[in-house]
Amino acid sequence: MLYIICYDIPDDRRRKKVADLLEGYGVRVQYSVFECYLSAKKLKELQRRLRKQFNQNEDSIRFYPLSPSMLSQTMVWGSPPLSTPSSSVII
């Protein structure tokens, strides 16, 4: 399933760690927004790893799942285009 993951993290160091982590799971489409195709297992793994960087008193991370029907209605103006799931799996 495609997840839109966005964050607001005021601390530069934590924000960089979160961005670096998310780049391993998806495509950055805006400064603090990523598109990530994740299985349920990968989503739990990512959330577990993000919790280690997360400060609940200062930070905000949001996960928006997009169903296939919603994905087909997505409009993108500008670039980058909507990401597509990778056909290859890297282990």
N, C-alpha and C positions, 0 to 999 in steps of 0.2 A: 504494500500500500504506500502511496505517496504521502509524506508528511511535510508540511510547511513548518519549519522550526525557526522561531525568531526570539531574540533576546535583547534585554537592556541590562547591561552590566557596567556600572560606573568605574570599577577598578580596572585600569589598563592591563595589568598583569593577568588577572582572572579572565578578562574579556579575550585576550590573545590566546590563552589556553583553551577556552571554550571554542573559539573560532578554529583553532588548529585541530581540535578533536572533531568538530563537525565536518571539516574538510575531508576527513577520512571516511565519512559516511554519506556525503552528498555533494551538491553543487551550490556554491554561494551565488545567489541571484541579486542580492543587495548587501549593503555593508553588514547588517546584522540579521539577514534572512537566508535560510538554506532550504533547498528542496532535497529531500532524502527518501529514496525508495527503501523501505525497511520491512523485513519480516517481523512477526511478533517477537521472535527471539532477539533479533538485532535491535529492535526498539528498546527492549528491556536492558540489553547490554549497554546501549548508548545512554539510557537514562541513569543506569548505575554509575557509569563513568562520569557523566555530567554532575551528578550529586557530589562527587569529590571536589569539584571546582566551585560549586554553588554556595553563595552566602544568602540564606533565606531572608535576612533582614535588609539586604541591599539589592539583590538581583531579581530579575524576572526572566523566565524561559517559558515559552509557550509552544505547544505541540498541536498543530491543526491537521487532523487526518482528512485526506480527500478521497472520497469513494470514486470508483471508475466513472460513475454517472456525473459527478461533479467535475471530475478531471476533464471530461469531454466538453464541458461548458466553459472551461478556463480560457480567458483572453489574455494575451501578452502583447503589450505595446512596447516597442523598443527591444533592447537586448539585455541579457541573453534570452534565447528562446526557452520554452518550457523543457525541462530535462526529460529524458526518457530512460526507462530502466536499462541497465547494462545487460547485454546478452551473455557476457562472460562473468565468471565468478573468480575472484582472486582469493586464494587461501594463504 
